[in-house]
């Protein structure tokens, strides 16, 4: 049975499309006008609105419903330090749970960095993109340091549910 489940799991992750995530538009893109509204020149109006009032970003972009699920792969489930790339399927899995059970969109971000200060700098630089950060599968005690520093630096929620 274990071999059958393993085969099923690998097929699940590869067919019909590799991975578990896709990015889909939320607006119609049926004609030239739609494309002009989505990109240039219409997008400039949303940019100007955000420039004048950054709080409007959640109203005119996906930011308000977008979480970054972020790992460096140093403590992945029962697998240990398998690295960020090998941890990607877990991050995609977490992303689909957010979508399925809370209708929250997620970008999974796998970072090849183990130095706490550098990792914090990288993640903090992503603040304009996300409405929240979910740290995932970062080994202890570094996970506590990363979370604490990010909470001090960022103006969006940061949480780490592996603790």
C-alpha positions as CSV (number, residue, x, y, z in Angstrom):
1,X,0.0,0.0,0.0
2,X,2.8,2.4,0.8
3,X,4.2,2.1,-2.8
4,X,0.8,2.6,-4.2
5,X,0.3,5.7,-2.1
6,X,3.7,7.0,-3.1
7,X,2.9,6.5,-6.7
8,X,-0.5,8.2,-6.3
9,X,1.2,11.2,-4.5
10,X,3.8,11.6,-7.3
11,X,1.1,11.4,-10.0
12,X,-1.0,13.9,-8.0
13,X,2.0,16.4,-8.1
14,X,2.8,15.9,-11.8
15,X,-0.5,15.2,-13.7
16,X,-2.1,16.9,-15.6
17,X,0.0,19.9,-14.7
18,X,3.1,20.0,-12.5
19,X,2.6,21.5,-9.0
20,X,-0.6,22.5,-7.2
21,X,-0.8,26.2,-8.0
22,X,-1.8,28.4,-10.9
23,X,-2.3,32.2,-11.3
24,X,-5.6,33.1,-12.8
25,X,-6.9,36.6,-13.7
26,X,-9.8,38.0,-11.7
27,X,-10.9,40.4,-14.4
28,X,-12.1,39.8,-17.9
29,X,-9.5,39.9,-20.6
30,X,-11.8,39.3,-23.6
31,X,-10.9,42.3,-25.8
32,X,-8.6,45.2,-26.4
33,X,-10.4,47.5,-23.9
34,X,-10.0,44.9,-21.2
35,X,-6.3,44.6,-21.9
36,X,-6.0,48.4,-21.9
37,X,-7.7,48.5,-18.5
38,X,-5.6,45.7,-17.1
39,X,-2.3,47.0,-18.2
40,X,-1.4,50.2,-20.2
41,X,-2.7,52.8,-20.1
42,X,-5.5,52.0,-17.5
43,X,-3.2,50.6,-14.9
44,X,-1.6,54.0,-14.4
45,X,-4.7,55.3,-12.6
46,X,-4.4,52.5,-10.0
47,X,-0.6,53.3,-9.6
48,X,-1.4,57.0,-9.1
49,X,-4.0,56.2,-6.5
50,X,-1.6,54.1,-4.5
51,X,1.1,56.7,-4.8
52,X,-1.2,59.3,-3.3
53,X,-2.5,56.9,-0.6
54,X,-0.7,53.6,-0.1
55,X,-3.6,52.2,1.9
56,X,-5.6,51.9,-1.3
57,X,-3.3,49.2,-2.6
58,X,-5.5,46.6,-0.8
59,X,-8.5,47.9,-2.8
60,X,-7.0,48.0,-6.3
61,X,-4.5,45.1,-6.1
62,X,-4.4,41.5,-4.8
63,X,-2.2,42.6,-1.8
64,X,-5.1,42.6,0.7
65,X,-5.9,38.9,0.1
66,X,-2.3,37.7,-0.6
67,X,-0.1,35.9,1.9
68,X,3.5,35.0,1.3
69,X,4.3,31.5,2.6
70,X,8.0,31.7,3.0
71,X,10.7,29.1,3.8
72,X,14.3,28.4,3.7
73,X,13.7,24.7,3.9
74,X,15.7,24.1,7.1
75,X,13.1,22.2,9.0
76,X,10.5,20.7,6.6
77,X,7.9,18.5,8.1
78,X,9.5,15.3,9.2
79,X,12.1,15.6,6.5
80,X,14.5,18.0,8.2
81,X,16.9,20.4,6.4
82,X,16.1,19.5,2.8
83,X,16.6,22.9,1.4
84,X,14.2,25.5,-0.2
85,X,13.7,23.7,-3.5
86,X,12.8,20.3,-2.0
87,X,10.5,22.1,0.4
88,X,8.6,23.8,-2.4
89,X,5.9,21.1,-2.6
90,X,5.1,21.6,1.0
91,X,4.8,25.4,0.5
92,X,2.5,24.8,-2.5
93,X,0.5,22.4,-0.2
94,X,0.1,25.1,2.4
95,X,-0.9,27.6,-0.3
96,X,-3.8,25.4,-1.5
97,X,-5.0,24.9,2.1
98,X,-5.2,28.7,2.5
99,X,-7.2,28.9,-0.8
100,X,-9.5,26.0,-0.1
101,X,-10.4,26.8,3.5
102,X,-10.1,30.6,3.7
103,X,-10.1,31.7,0.0
104,X,-6.8,33.5,0.6
105,X,-4.4,33.7,-2.3
106,X,-0.7,32.7,-1.7
107,X,2.6,33.0,-3.4
108,X,5.0,30.4,-2.1
109,X,8.5,31.8,-1.7
110,X,11.5,29.5,-1.2
111,X,14.7,31.4,-0.2
112,X,18.2,29.9,-0.4
113,X,19.5,31.7,2.7
114,X,20.3,30.4,6.3
115,X,21.8,33.6,7.7
116,X,19.1,35.1,10.0
117,X,19.9,38.7,9.2
118,X,20.1,38.2,5.5
119,X,16.9,36.1,5.5
120,X,15.1,38.9,7.5
121,X,16.3,41.5,5.0
122,X,15.1,39.4,2.1
123,X,11.7,38.8,3.6
124,X,11.2,42.3,4.8
125,X,11.9,43.6,1.3
126,X,8.8,41.7,0.1
127,X,6.4,43.8,2.3
128,X,5.0,45.8,-0.6
129,X,3.8,42.5,-2.2
130,X,1.9,40.9,0.6
131,X,-0.9,41.5,3.1
132,X,0.7,39.0,5.5
133,X,3.7,36.7,5.8
134,X,3.5,33.1,7.0
135,X,6.9,31.7,7.9
136,X,7.1,28.0,7.3
137,X,9.5,25.2,8.1
138,X,12.4,27.4,9.3
139,X,14.5,25.6,12.0
140,X,14.6,26.6,15.6
141,X,15.9,28.7,17.2
142,X,16.3,30.8,14.0
143,X,12.6,30.8,13.3
144,X,12.0,32.7,16.5
145,X,14.6,35.3,15.7
146,X,13.3,35.7,12.2
147,X,9.7,36.1,13.3
148,X,10.6,38.6,16.0
149,X,12.7,40.8,13.8
150,X,10.2,40.8,11.0
151,X,7.4,41.7,13.4
152,X,9.5,44.7,14.5
153,X,10.3,45.8,11.0
154,X,7.2,45.1,9.0
155,X,3.8,46.8,9.0
156,X,1.9,43.6,8.0
157,X,1.1,40.5,10.1
158,X,3.9,38.0,10.4
159,X,3.2,34.5,11.8
160,X,5.0,31.2,12.1
161,X,2.7,28.3,12.9
162,X,5.4,25.6,13.3
163,X,6.3,26.8,16.8
